[in-house]
Amino acid sequence: MTMNVKPVPTLDERINDIRMRTAEIVNTWILPYERTLWPQREGAELAEADRRRAYELREEVQQRVRQAGLWAPHLPVEYGGMGLDFLSHAYMNEVLAYALGAAKLFGVVAPNSGNQRILLKYGTEEQKRKWLVPLIEGTMESGFSMTEPHNPGSDPRSLDTTAVRDGDHWVINGHKWFTSNGIDADFFIVMCRVHDDAGELGRTGQMAQIIVPTSTSGVNVVRGIGIWGRSTSDHCEVIYENVRVPAENILGNVGDGHRAAQDRLGAGRIYHCMNSVGQMWRAFDLMIERATSRQVHGGPLKDKQFIQGFIADSYQDIQAARLMTIHAAEKTDRDDQDARTDISAIKIFVPAAYERVVDRAIQVWGAAGVSNDLPLATMYQGARTLRLADGPDEVHKILIAKNVIHRYESGEGWDFGN
Ligand SMILES: Cc1cc2nc3c(=O)[nH]c(=O)nc-3n(C[C@H](O)[C@H](O)[C@H](O)COP(=O)(O)OP(=O)(O)OC[C@H]3O[C@@H](n4cnc5c(N)ncnc54)[C@H](O)[C@@H]3O)c2cc1C
């Protein structure tokens, strides 16, 4: 089944055109070849020929994406991207995410894409030349190293990896984990607590993000942590032991660390949610495909009221998730301070809705639903993971409640119309 994307009457011609052209590539060049493009999803040991065929096919699709002018929506034109504004990018995401993993074929690869945004915003010209350009050209890989095993990631104030100033260098010591892409990364952006007693007053204890090449002595990638029953992954445990990097590897200034993390996560959460909407859309289509074709107990599944309930509930979940996300994106786009509350709301609601929709689609498909023949099992794990990554639900609930109560205590109610 292909994705049914038609122009949205409320969107301008340019965004509709981008969406239609994205859908054309997804429907024509990605969905029919998913198993060839991503053979590793089958779980079996890959033959060299399959690996090569997959690589060549991915290159071919990427070439088509470039020719269609749809490469790297998150990057400015001068860095080879589409130079898309925030809202257009969000609207494009729900279309490209319909095919699991398609973002990579459009030049958006986490965590590289987040690091690219941070380098663009905080990097010096020299840092951009040294780290951003190779990242964009694909000659380098990167990771973002913030979470620590012995401290709660949901409370970034607890992070205790240190960067001590020693002459022209930072000396970094700490223990991180779940640093994604850690196996292949050429550099990590590491969140550190700075000790700079000789420097400006008050800088000790503040946070900074520092670029650390993985080849530096003392960077020890201990393991790829096994997740979801698999023995390994590229989410790595990393120990930094007396790692010396040049002072100019700091991104922005001492004290910018948390803000840079928020810059990365804030917009990222909206993109993630639009991706989830696209994936829910796919799960929904798959659910209907099975419901209309499978005969059980003397009739098609679609005629059973339990299944009709699944369809109706999923329809509501997708519509609600999508409209909430667009609302948050519009507020973010016009720099509305309340957007922070809406981003937290979608960060809770959308992954949970995504999990419910995929769960129902799996149920409708029966055993096939959990098989590697369909993308549903992977989606299910992804949806569940999203409920704790990038800030778990509880932290976002606290933030919503605080913002709302503050508004009422300052004498105003919440304006749901805006
Ligand atoms: C697949 C995957 C990839 C990841 N990639 C990266 C990466 O590339 N780089 C990186 O730095 N990190 C990464 N992470 C880490 C992720 O950001 C953290 O797991 C997340 O921030 C939560 O931190 P934590 O695991 O330490 O949980 P904790 O902070 O220990 O929280 C555990 C639980 O406690 C509860 N909780 C927390 N605070 C409160 C509260 N105030 N009130 C009530 N309950 C609360 C929540 O239920 C929460 O899930 C990744 C994680 C996963 C699973």
The ligand as an ORCA input file, in Angstrom:
! r2SCAN-3c Opt
* xyz 0 1
  C      17.631      4.285     22.492
  C      18.151      5.432     23.308
  C      19.025      6.334     22.732
  C      19.573      7.377     23.488
  N      20.493      8.220     22.911
  C      21.120      9.132     23.688
  C      22.193      9.909     23.147
  O      22.535      9.800     21.965
  N      22.868     10.748     23.979
  C      22.525     10.893     25.298
  O      23.171     11.675     25.994
  N      21.483     10.177     25.836
  C      20.799      9.293     25.073
  N      19.775      8.533     25.606
  C      19.442      8.694     27.015
  C      18.116      9.364     27.283
  O      18.140     10.705     26.897
  C      17.825      9.182     28.777
  O      17.562      7.817     28.977
  C      16.666      9.996     29.288
  O      17.014     11.362     29.327
  C      16.245      9.560     30.702
  O      17.352      9.532     31.573
  P      17.641      8.230     32.470
  O      17.654      7.036     31.584
  O      18.861      8.502     33.271
  O      16.384      8.067     33.426
  P      16.167      8.754     34.855
  O      16.438     10.214     34.792
  O      16.861      7.951     35.888
  O      14.617      8.573     35.022
  C      14.034      7.269     35.211
  C      12.551      7.402     35.349
  O      12.243      8.129     36.506
  C      11.016      8.819     36.327
  N      11.215     10.220     36.705
  C      12.249     11.018     36.395
  N      12.091     12.235     36.935
  C      10.927     12.195     37.635
  C      10.210     13.114     38.438
  N      10.664     14.351     38.641
  N       9.041     12.715     38.999
  C       8.564     11.471     38.798
  N       9.215     10.554     38.056
  C      10.367     10.900     37.481
  C      10.623      8.649     34.867
  O       9.631      7.654     34.757
  C      11.890      8.179     34.215
  O      11.660      7.367     33.066
  C      19.193      7.521     24.855
  C      18.269      6.621     25.416
  C      17.755      5.591     24.667
  C      16.808      4.624     25.310
*
